[in-house]
Amino acid sequence: MPDYRSILESNDPEVYAALVGEEARQRDGIELIPSENYTYPEVLALLGSVFTNKYSEGYPGKRYYGGQEYTDAIEEIARERARAVFRAEHANVQPLSGSAMNQAVYLGLLEPGDPILAMELSHGGHLTHGAPVSHMGRIFNFARYKTQPGDGAIDYDHVRDMALEHRPKLLLCGYSSYPRDLDYAAFKRIADEVGALTMADISHYGGLVAGNAMANPLDAGFDVITTTTHKSLRGPRGGLILCREEFAKAIDSSVFPGLQGGPHMNQVAATAVTLQHAASDAFASYSRAVLANAKALAASLLEHGATLVTGGTDNHMLVIDVIASYGLDGRAAQALLDGVGITTNKQVTPDDPLPPFRGSGVRIGTPAATTRGMGTQDMARIGAWIDRALRAGGDAKALAAAAQEVRAFCQAFPVPGLD
Ligand SMILES: *Cc1c(COP(=O)(O)O)cnc(C)c1O
């Protein structure tokens, strides 16, 4: 095997410098973006393996190109493991990423123009849940429910009222920025009342469902769940669709040939390995630790006087209302935290008066830090650093001191795949 690093270093120093820089950034800082994680060394290796050379349009046993002995084997393994981990009748492991996976479900089960009821973006939904700027928002007729003022939770009576008014063909739940668990039985009852299909987009917390730390919507009788593979599941970038057998054909033909061409077989191989991990006891403990860490971080921030959207968390993420807590918009808060080596993302809060590029909140989550081995006591320290950074104002000395502490702290936690 030629050493790719020395080849890059001599032939393409600019790309090499970016790679080395990113490795150092991932090692020296605390990663708190809730949709990110550190994947397994085998996943990194498989993503860079010869499977990337292969065209495998179609499905195992029914491909359009020859030479599929090994690609068929890995896709079959990935599908079987996905079904087992999520207790699903059918799995499609080919979606190139989360957005494509959701598009494939809508386009496979519905007709353009059909009504869909989903969660409003600024209240925690995802762009692909019908945001007007998304292509899906143009193709389907989305209505979007909101969380209730006050505690910021979903009001199921409001969801039901909207369902009765809009008569959706598909009732969609799941979120990118909502720190609470969902009542899938309530969604299912509402969908049944109006004759809608049920879909849960568990992209953010698919790993926590796989690890049995959070409820599985399929257990409540949902028709379809979708999840990314690179967030709490710790795998390669990609998407999974899990559904009841009666939708298997429609979903498969929607993914290919409907929406995509050749699947990324390097990604499918990496997904197979990820799902073996996801079925392990170690991963179940990891999932519980992610939730315990989120609770500990929330408790620490609340102790320091921060205001959290919904007042806390039931899952792996929390949203600090940084305008209310520190008089900073999300962009300014994110920049201050970047300055001390804590990576987060600015976030709009429900009915945010500020535009998305500023936002009133900062969204933080614990999957990546937990992967690195950080525990609940570490979360208390991280909460204190966040609070210090956001109160530092223009005090460059205070920020530099915090940055140095963060950097030293990180050296105790090896990065999987790097160290
Ligand atoms: C991240 C996410 C997606 C999209 O995933 P990409 O891989 O970024 O396309 C879809 N739905 C939800 C709820 C997400 O959080």
The ligand as a Tripos MOL2 file, in Angstrom:
@<TRIPOS>MOLECULE
LIG
   15    15     1     0     0
SMALL
NO_CHARGES

@<TRIPOS>ATOM
      1 C1        -29.3640   16.0360    9.2760 C.3       1 LIG1
      2 C2        -30.8060   15.8360    8.9590 C.ar      1 LIG1
      3 C3        -31.2220   15.5100    7.6570 C.ar      1 LIG1
      4 C4        -30.3750   15.5980    6.4260 C.3       1 LIG1
      5 O1        -29.1860   15.0310    6.3910 O.3       1 LIG1
      6 P1        -28.0390   15.4300    5.3480 P.3       1 LIG1
      7 O2        -27.1930   14.2350    5.4030 O.co2     1 LIG1
      8 O3        -27.4220   16.6720    5.8660 O.co2     1 LIG1
      9 O4        -28.6660   15.6410    4.0080 O.co2     1 LIG1
     10 C5        -32.5680   15.2260    7.4660 C.ar      1 LIG1
     11 N1        -33.4360   15.2880    8.4800 N.ar      1 LIG1
     12 C6        -33.0740   15.6360    9.7140 C.ar      1 LIG1
     13 C7        -34.1080   15.6960   10.8000 C.3       1 LIG1
     14 C8        -31.7480   15.9370   10.0040 C.ar      1 LIG1
     15 O5        -31.4140   16.3140   11.2410 O.3       1 LIG1
@<TRIPOS>BOND
     1     1     2 1
     2     2     3 ar
     3     2    14 ar
     4     3     4 1
     5     3    10 ar
     6     4     5 1
     7     5     6 1
     8     6     7 2
     9     6     8 1
    10     6     9 1
    11    10    11 ar
    12    11    12 ar
    13    12    13 1
    14    12    14 ar
    15    14    15 1
@<TRIPOS>SUBSTRUCTURE
     1 LIG1         1 GROUP 0 **** ****
